Amino acid sequence: MPPMADGGSQRGLYGRSISPYNPEYLCTSFASGSSYGSGVATAASFAPIGLGGESVSSGRAPASHNALVGYSPSRGVIPSRGLWPLYPTCDVVAPHAKTVADMLALLNVIVSDDAHPKGDFWREQTAVPIPLSSEVRPKDFLSLMDTNALRGKHIAVPMCYIGKQTSSGYSAVCSKATRRLWEQARVDLEALGARVTETDFPLVENYSKQLFPGQSANVDGIPSTWIDTERCQMIATAWDDFLRYNNDPSCSRLEVVDHRQINPDFAPMDDRSEHTEQQNHVRYAEMMDFVRHRPSSVYKLSGCAEALAALEDARKRDLEDWMDANGFDAVAFPTNGDVGRADSEYNRDTMTDALQDGVRYSNGNRALKHLGVPAITVPMGMLPDKKIPVGLTFVGRAWSDSELFRYAYAYETATRRRESPSLAPGLETDTIRVERGTLKGTETPKLIVTQLDVDALSTEGLEARKAVIRGSIVLGNLCLGIEGVQIYVNGDLSSPPTLTNNLWEWSGRLEREKVKDPYPVPGKLARDQFMIVIVARALGGRSVGHLIMVD
């Protein structure tokens, strides 16, 4: 992810993830989606669930681009103690899962009241009322799996996100391919019994109005200096608090940090001063000066209480009162209108495309999280021309999260639009062999590597090594013997090792294509190494493994 999660698809110290669907395109929105590592890892089955964070659309965007269920909760539903802050008024934990059922099972575990919410911005503030997690969650999230939940519901669809203009003239990019996916989604929603109405979207339209050059947020009643405060003094105070709570001896205060290293711009053409509204710039140098004389609490920043009240009022007025007046049960729209190309950070033409409204962030932009709107994204289908997924997002009133999950589950169950990524196929070792009868050996063998010799080979266009590995297997009293030893190189089964009694030896040639990165990063990447996995299986089914990373 980008440094300090400040951005979208930009690379950080260890580079960036690539799409497991099509590496020619981004695996998230260009300017918001810093939890794309969580999204890619979950989509590629590194883990069944991922825990990201969201300040703008950093959870929703990777969910959409990786055919995942993404959850961006109402304020305070998921405790955020320990979450690295970016914009504390916006930040939420944003989980990823492959299905709504998986997400609900996860929420049964992580949604609970926090008796010690130190560092949880919305839970510790006292300016506006925020319900406890226990007051808004169901006893069992799995009870929300209702296939008939959309029957009789009135769904608002903002015209600005389906290729049309609102009455004020606002619209975002919506490609023809995305529009076709939406048209099918509409048919699906109506088949499930919902009434769909195309409409304006005052929440986003009012928030996005620019009353002066460089304005990034228009919120009635908010102090005139507050947005500038959020992008500097609030971040500085929150980061300093986090470092103090964490108390790492090497970095226990923000003032010891070299601000020039916070965001080193590995891809220098992605210049925030050129591509982002002036009011949205994060001013690192100024943050360092401020934090040396910071107030004792983030809540003592000038205008904080008034700003929180204004943010809450804006959502109630422009979303909840509007929904009530029109009889809307939820709002639904494509999560994004198109996807950016992977070379956007160093190709000005594709960068310009990736920075369009509807592509740079997930639809809803900064308004949803700044104003505390819950959102759930589910797979809507695949863009046939780009082989990249796009999601359908359901949003609604604050703390209506459970109802939104009912709608998302009904839609997902009826449509089943998720496709697994072609570049992350299942492996033979993903399946555990179950043998009949009782497990005779109750002790796992010990696998020991005693020698590793690696020699570089000279080849054109390839990185190549000759490797020799020797080791032994130690059997305990309750281990019946060794069935065999297998060696995997970069996920592929290699030639078998020689096995003599409890000693084994393997030699082989390691090859991979040389990677040409236009903007190399200083961190060591697994991509630039060879991965060797040794698996020894004992008679009776017990197995043991050993991982070796070779430079």
C-alpha positions in Angstrom: 0.0 0.0 0.0 1.1 3.6 -0.3 3.0 4.9 2.8 0.8 5.6 5.8 -2.2 4.4 3.7 -2.3 7.9 2.2 -3.5 7.2 -1.3 -4.8 4.4 -3.5 -3.0 2.1 -5.9 0.4 3.8 -5.4 3.3 1.7 -4.4 4.9 1.7 -1.0 8.2 0.4 0.5 7.4 -3.1 -0.8 6.0 -2.1 -4.2 2.3 -2.8 -4.9 -0.1 -5.7 -5.4 -1.2 -6.6 -8.9 -4.6 -7.7 -10.1 -5.1 -11.5 -9.9 -7.7 -11.1 -12.7 -5.8 -9.0 -15.3 -2.4 -7.3 -14.5 -3.0 -4.8 -17.2 -5.4 -3.0 -14.9 -5.4 -1.7 -11.4 -6.6 -3.9 -8.5 -8.2 -0.8 -6.9 -9.2 2.8 -7.6 -6.2 5.0 -8.4 -6.5 7.6 -5.7 -8.3 5.6 -3.0 -8.0 1.9 -2.2 -4.9 1.6 0.0 -6.3 -1.7 1.5 -5.8 -3.3 -1.9 -3.3 -5.8 -0.3 -6.2 -7.1 1.8 -8.4 -7.3 -1.3 -5.9 -9.1 -3.5 -4.9 -11.5 -0.8 -8.5 -12.4 0.0 -9.4 -12.8 -3.7 -6.3 -15.0 -4.3 -7.1 -17.2 -1.3 -4.1 -16.2 0.8 -6.7 -16.1 3.6 -10.5 -16.5 3.8 -11.1 -13.0 5.1 -9.1 -9.7 5.1 -9.2 -6.7 7.4 -8.6 -3.4 5.7 -9.3 0.2 6.6 -11.3 2.9 4.8 -11.1 6.7 5.0 -12.5 7.4 1.5 -13.0 4.2 -0.4 -10.0 2.1 0.5 -12.2 -0.9 1.4 -14.9 -0.6 -1.2 -12.6 -0.1 -4.1 -10.5 -3.3 -3.7 -13.7 -5.2 -3.0 -15.2 -4.1 -6.3 -12.0 -4.7 -8.3 -11.5 -8.2 -6.8 -15.0 -9.6 -6.8 -15.3 -9.5 -3.0 -17.9 -8.6 -0.4 -16.7 -5.3 1.2 -18.2 -3.8 4.3 -17.7 -0.1 5.2 -19.6 0.2 8.5 -21.4 3.0 10.3 -19.5 5.0 12.8 -18.5 2.9 15.9 -20.0 -0.4 14.8 -16.6 -2.1 14.5 -14.2 -1.0 17.2 -11.2 0.9 15.7 -8.8 0.9 18.6 -5.4 0.0 17.1 -6.4 1.1 13.6 -3.7 3.4 12.1 -5.5 6.8 11.6 -5.5 8.8 8.4 -8.5 11.1 8.7 -10.0 10.2 12.2 -13.4 11.6 11.3 -13.6 9.2 8.4 -11.6 6.1 9.4 -13.3 2.7 9.8 -12.3 -0.9 9.8 -13.3 -2.4 6.4 -13.4 -6.2 6.2 -13.2 -8.2 3.0 -14.7 -11.7 2.3 -15.7 -13.8 -0.7 -19.3 -14.2 0.4 -21.8 -12.4 2.5 -22.1 -15.5 4.7 -18.4 -15.4 5.4 -18.6 -11.7 6.2 -21.5 -12.3 8.6 -19.6 -15.0 10.4 -16.7 -12.7 10.8 -18.9 -9.9 12.2 -20.2 -12.2 14.9 -16.6 -12.2 16.2 -15.4 -8.6 15.7 -18.5 -6.5 16.3 -18.7 -5.9 20.1 -18.5 -3.2 22.6 -14.9 -2.1 23.5 -14.5 -1.5 27.2 -11.2 0.3 26.6 -11.6 2.3 23.4 -8.4 4.3 23.7 -7.6 5.8 20.3 -11.1 5.1 18.8 -12.0 8.6 17.6 -15.8 8.3 17.4 -16.1 6.2 20.5 -14.2 8.6 22.7 -15.7 11.9 21.4 -18.6 13.4 23.3 -19.9 16.0 20.9 -22.6 13.8 19.2 -24.3 10.6 20.3 -23.0 7.3 18.8 -24.8 4.0 19.7 -22.9 1.1 21.2 -22.1 -1.8 18.9 -24.4 -4.0 21.0 -27.3 -1.6 20.4 -27.2 -1.9 16.6 -25.9 -5.5 15.9 -28.2 -8.5 15.8 -27.6 -11.3 18.3 -26.4 -13.5 15.4 -25.4 -11.9 12.1 -26.1 -15.1 10.3 -29.8 -14.4 11.0 -29.6 -11.7 8.3 -29.4 -14.3 5.5 -32.8 -13.6 4.0 -33.3 -14.4 0.4 -36.6 -12.4 0.3 -35.3 -9.3 1.9 -35.6 -7.1 -1.3 -39.3 -8.0 -1.8 -41.3 -4.8 -1.7 -38.3 -2.5 -1.0 -37.9 0.8 -2.8 -34.3 1.2 -4.0 -33.0 4.6 -5.1 -30.4 4.6 -7.9 -28.4 7.9 -8.4 -28.5 8.8 -12.1 -25.0 10.2 -11.8 -23.6 6.7 -11.4 -25.3 4.9 -14.3 -24.3 7.1 -17.2 -26.8 9.9 -16.8 -26.9 13.4 -15.3 -28.7 14.5 -12.2 -31.0 17.6 -12.3 -28.0 19.7 -11.2 -25.9 18.4 -14.1 -23.7 16.2 -12.0 -22.4 12.9 -13.4 -19.5 10.5 -13.0 -17.8 8.2 -15.5 -19.8 5.1 -16.3 -18.4 3.0 -19.2 -20.7 1.2 -21.6 -19.5 -2.2 -20.1 -20.3 -1.0 -16.5 -23.7 0.3 -17.7 -24.6 -3.1 -19.2 -23.7 -4.8 -15.9 -25.9 -2.3 -14.0 -28.8 -2.9 -16.4 -28.6 -6.6 -15.6 -28.4 -5.8 -11.9 -31.5 -3.7 -12.2 -33.4 -6.6 -13.8 -32.1 -8.8 -11.0 -33.3 -6.4 -8.3 -36.7 -6.1 -9.8 -37.0 -9.8 -10.2 -36.3 -10.0 -6.4 -39.3 -7.8 -5.8 -37.7 -4.4 -5.4 -39.0 -1.2 -7.0 -36.1 0.8 -8.6 -36.2 4.5 -9.0 -33.6 6.6 -10.8 -33.0 9.8 -8.9 -30.7 12.7 -7.9 -28.2 12.1 -5.0 -28.2 15.2 -2.8 -25.7 13.7 -0.3 -22.9 13.6 -2.8 -24.1 16.6 -5.0 -24.2 19.0 -2.0 -20.9 17.7 -0.5 -19.1 18.0 -3.9 -20.1 21.6 -4.6 -17.0 23.8 -5.0 -17.8 27.3 -3.7 -14.2 28.4 -4.1 -11.2 27.0 -6.0 -9.5 24.0 -4.3 -12.4 23.2 -2.0 -12.6 19.5 -1.2 -15.8 19.3 0.9 -18.9 21.4 1.2 -20.6 20.9 4.5 -23.1 23.4 5.9 -22.3 24.7 9.3 -18.8 23.3 9.5 -16.1 25.8 10.7 -14.4 27.6 7.8 -11.0 26.3 8.8 -11.9 22.8 9.7 -11.1 20.9 6.5 -7.6 22.4 6.5 -7.3 21.3 10.2 -8.4 17.8 9.3 -5.7 17.5 6.6 -2.9 18.7 8.9 -3.3 19.3 12.6 -5.8 16.5 13.2 -3.7 13.9 11.4 -0.6 15.1 13.2 -2.2 14.8 16.6 -3.8 11.4 15.8 -0.5 10.0 14.5 1.4 11.3 17.5 -1.2 9.7 19.8 -1.0 6.4 18.0 2.8 6.3 18.3 2.6 7.2 22.0 0.0 4.4 22.7 2.2 2.0 20.7 5.4 3.2 22.5 7.9 1.7 20.2 11.3 2.8 21.6 12.6 3.5 18.1 9.6 5.8 17.2 7.4 6.9 20.2 6.7 10.4 19.0 5.8 11.8 15.6 8.4 14.6 16.0 11.3 12.2 15.6 10.1 11.2 12.1 11.8 12.7 9.0 8.7 14.0 7.1 10.5 13.6 3.8 10.4 9.9 4.2 6.7 9.6 5.0 5.7 9.5 1.3 8.8 9.2 -0.8 6.8 9.2 -4.2 8.4 6.1 -5.7 6.3 7.0 -8.9 7.0 10.8 -9.0 4.5 11.6 -11.7 1.7 10.9 -9.3 2.0 14.5 -7.9 -0.7 15.3 -5.4 -0.1 19.0 -5.7 -1.1 18.7 -9.4 -3.9 16.2 -9.2 -5.7 16.8 -5.8 -7.7 19.8 -4.6 -5.6 22.2 -2.6 -7.7 21.7 0.5 -7.1 17.9 0.4 -3.3 18.1 0.5 -1.7 16.5 3.5 1.0 18.9 4.6 3.7 16.7 6.2 6.3 19.4 7.0 3.7 21.6 8.6 2.5 18.6 10.6 6.0 18.2 12.2 6.0 21.8 13.3 2.6 21.7 14.7 3.0 18.4 16.7 5.8 20.0 18.8 3.2 22.3 20.3 0.1 20.2 19.9 -2.9 20.3 22.3 -3.3 17.5 24.9 -6.2 16.0 22.9 -7.4 15.8 19.3 -10.8 16.9 20.6 -9.3 20.2 21.7 -8.5 21.2 18.2 -10.3 24.5 17.4 -13.8 23.8 15.9 -13.8 20.0 16.5 -17.1 19.7 18.3 -18.9 22.0 15.9 -17.4 20.1 12.9 -18.6 16.7 14.2 -22.1 18.1 14.7 -22.1 19.6 11.2 -21.0 16.3 9.6 -23.8 14.4 11.4 -26.4 17.0 10.4 -25.3 16.9 6.8 -26.0 13.1 6.6 -29.3 13.4 8.4 -30.5 16.2 6.1 -29.1 15.1 2.7 -29.5 11.4 3.0 -31.8 10.2 5.8 -34.4 13.0 5.5 -34.3 12.7 1.7 -34.8 8.9 2.0 -37.7 9.4 4.4 -39.4 12.0 2.1 -39.2 9.7 -0.9 -39.9 6.4 0.8 -36.5 4.9 -0.1 -35.3 1.8 1.8 -31.7 1.9 0.4 -29.6 3.4 -2.3 -27.8 1.1 -4.8 -25.3 1.9 -7.6 -22.2 0.5 -9.4 -19.2 0.7 -7.0 -17.1 2.3 -9.8 -17.8 3.4 -13.3 -14.6 2.0 -14.9 -11.1 0.8 -13.9 -7.8 2.4 -14.5 -4.8 0.8 -16.2 -1.9 -0.5 -14.2 0.6 2.0 -15.8 -1.4 5.0 -14.6 1.3 6.1 -12.2 3.8 6.7 -15.0 1.7 7.2 -18.2 0.1 10.6 -18.2 -2.7 9.6 -20.7 -3.8 6.6 -18.6 -3.3 8.6 -15.4 -5.7 11.2 -16.7 -8.3 8.5 -17.3 -7.7 6.9 -13.9 -8.2 10.3 -12.2 -11.7 10.8 -13.6 -14.7 11.0 -11.2 -16.1 7.5 -11.1 -12.6 5.9 -11.4 -10.3 7.7 -9.0 -12.4 6.8 -6.0 -15.3 4.4 -5.6 -18.6 6.2 -6.3 -19.7 8.3 -3.4 -16.2 9.6 -3.2 -15.2 11.2 0.1 -18.8 12.0 1.1 -19.8 8.5 2.4 -17.1 8.1 5.1 -16.8 11.8 6.0 -20.6 11.8 6.7 -20.8 8.3 8.3 -22.8 6.4 5.7 -22.6 2.6 5.8 -21.9 0.7 2.6 -21.8 -2.9 1.5 -20.4 -4.0 -1.8 -21.1 -7.3 -3.5 -19.9 -8.6 -6.9 -22.1 -7.4 -9.8 -20.2 -9.0 -12.7 -17.1 -8.9 -14.9 -16.2 -6.2 -17.4 -15.9 -8.4 -20.5 -13.4 -6.1 -22.3 -11.1 -5.8 -19.3 -11.7 -9.0 -17.4 -11.9 -7.0 -14.2 -14.8 -7.4 -11.7 -17.1 -4.5 -10.7 -19.3 -4.4 -7.5 -22.7 -3.2 -6.7 -22.9 -1.0 -3.6 -25.8 -0.7 -1.2 -25.9 2.3 1.1 -28.4 3.6 3.6 -29.2 5.4 6.8 -26.6 5.4 9.6 -26.7 2.2 11.6 -29.0 0.5 9.1 -26.1 -1.9 8.4 -28.1 -5.0 9.2 -30.8 -4.2 6.7 -28.2 -3.5 4.1 -26.7 -6.9 4.7 -30.2 -8.5 4.2 -30.4 -6.8 0.8 -26.8 -7.7 -0.2 -27.4 -11.3 0.8 -30.6 -11.6 -1.2 -28.9 -10.1 -4.3 -25.8 -12.2 -4.0 -27.7 -15.4 -3.5 -29.9 -14.8 -6.5 -27.1 -13.7 -8.9 -23.9 -15.5 -7.9 -21.8 -13.1 -10.0 -18.4 -13.7 -8.4 -15.8 -15.3 -10.6 -12.6 -16.6 -9.1 -9.4 -15.0 -10.4 -7.7 -16.9 -13.2 -4.2 -16.0 -12.1 -4.7 -17.5 -8.6 -5.9 -21.0 -9.4 -6.5 -23.7 -6.8 -3.5 -25.8 -5.8 -3.3 -29.5 -5.2 -2.3 -28.8 -1.6 -5.4 -26.7 -1.0 -7.2 -30.0 -0.6 -6.5 -32.1 2.5 -6.6 -35.8 1.9 -8.9 -37.7 4.3 -8.1 -41.3 4.8 -10.5 -44.0 6.1 -9.9 -45.5 9.5 -8.3 -44.1 12.6 -5.2 -42.0 12.5 -2.4 -44.4 13.6 0.5 -42.0 14.0 -0.2 -39.3 16.5 3.2 -37.5 16.4 4.4 -35.2 13.6 7.9 -35.8 12.2 10.5 -33.1 12.4 12.0 -31.8 9.1 15.5 -30.4 9.4 17.5 -28.6 6.7 21.2 -29.1 7.3 22.7 -27.6 4.1 21.6 -25.1 1.4 24.0 -24.3 -1.5 22.9 -21.8 -4.2 24.9 -20.8 -7.3 23.8 -18.1 -9.7 23.6 -19.1 -13.4 24.1 -16.9 -16.4 21.1 -16.8 -18.6 19.6 -14.2 -20.9 16.2 -12.8 -19.8 15.9 -15.1 -16.8 17.0 -15.2 -13.2 18.4 -18.7 -12.7 20.0 -20.6 -9.8 21.3 -24.0 -9.1 20.2 -25.2 -5.7 21.2 -28.2 -3.6 19.4 -28.8 -0.3 20.2 -31.6 2.2 18.5 -32.5 5.4 17.1 -35.1 7.7 13.8 -36.3 9.1 13.5 -37.1 12.8 10.8 -39.6 13.8 9.4 -39.7 17.3 8.3 -42.8 19.1 4.7 -42.4 18.0 5.6 -41.7 14.4 5.2 -44.8 12.2 7.5 -43.8 9.4 7.8 -41.5 6.3 5.6 -42.0 3.3 7.5 -39.5 1.2 9.0 -36.0 0.7 7.8 -33.5 -1.9 9.5 -30.3 -3.1 7.6 -27.3 -4.5 9.3 -24.5 -6.3 7.3 -21.3 -6.8 4.1 -23.4 -6.3 5.0 -26.1 -8.8 5.8 -29.7 -7.8 9.4 -30.4 -8.6 11.4 -33.6 -9.0 11.4 -35.8 -5.9 14.4 -35.7 -3.6 16.4 -38.8 -2.8 15.5 -40.4 0.5 17.9 -42.7 2.3 16.7 -43.8 5.7 16.1 -40.5 7.4 18.4 -38.4 5.2 17.2 -36.6 2.1 18.8 -34.6 -0.7 17.4 -32.5 -3.5 19.0 -30.6 -6.4 17.3 -28.5 -9.0 17.4 -25.5 -11.3 15.4 -22.5 -10.3 14.2 -20.1 -13.0 11.9 -17.0 -13.2 11.6 -14.1 -15.6 13.6 -11.0 -14.8 11.3 -8.3 -13.5 11.8 -4.8 -15.0 10.2 -2.3 -12.6 10.1 1.3 -13.8 10.2 2.4 -10.2 12.1 0.0 -8.0 11.5 0.2 -4.3 14.0 -0.4 -1.5 12.1 -3.3 0.3 12.9 -6.9 -0.5 10.0 -8.4 -2.4 9.0 -12.1 -2.4 8.4 -11.6 -6.1 12.1 -11.2 -6.6 12.9 -14.5 -4.8 12.4 -18.2 -5.3 10.1 -20.0 -2.9 10.9 -23.5 -2.0 8.5 -25.5 0.1 9.5 -28.9 1.5 6.7 -31.2 2.7 7.3 -34.5 4.5 4.3 -36.8 5.0 4.4 -39.5 7.7 2.7 -42.8 7.5 -0.7 -42.3 9.0 -1.3 -38.8 7.6 0.8 -36.5 9.7 2.8 -33.9 7.7 5.4 -31.2 8.3 6.6 -28.4 6.0 9.6 -26.1 5.7 9.8 -22.8 3.7 12.9 -21.5 2.1 13.2 -18.1 0.3 16.1 -18.0 -2.1 17.5 -14.7 -3.4 
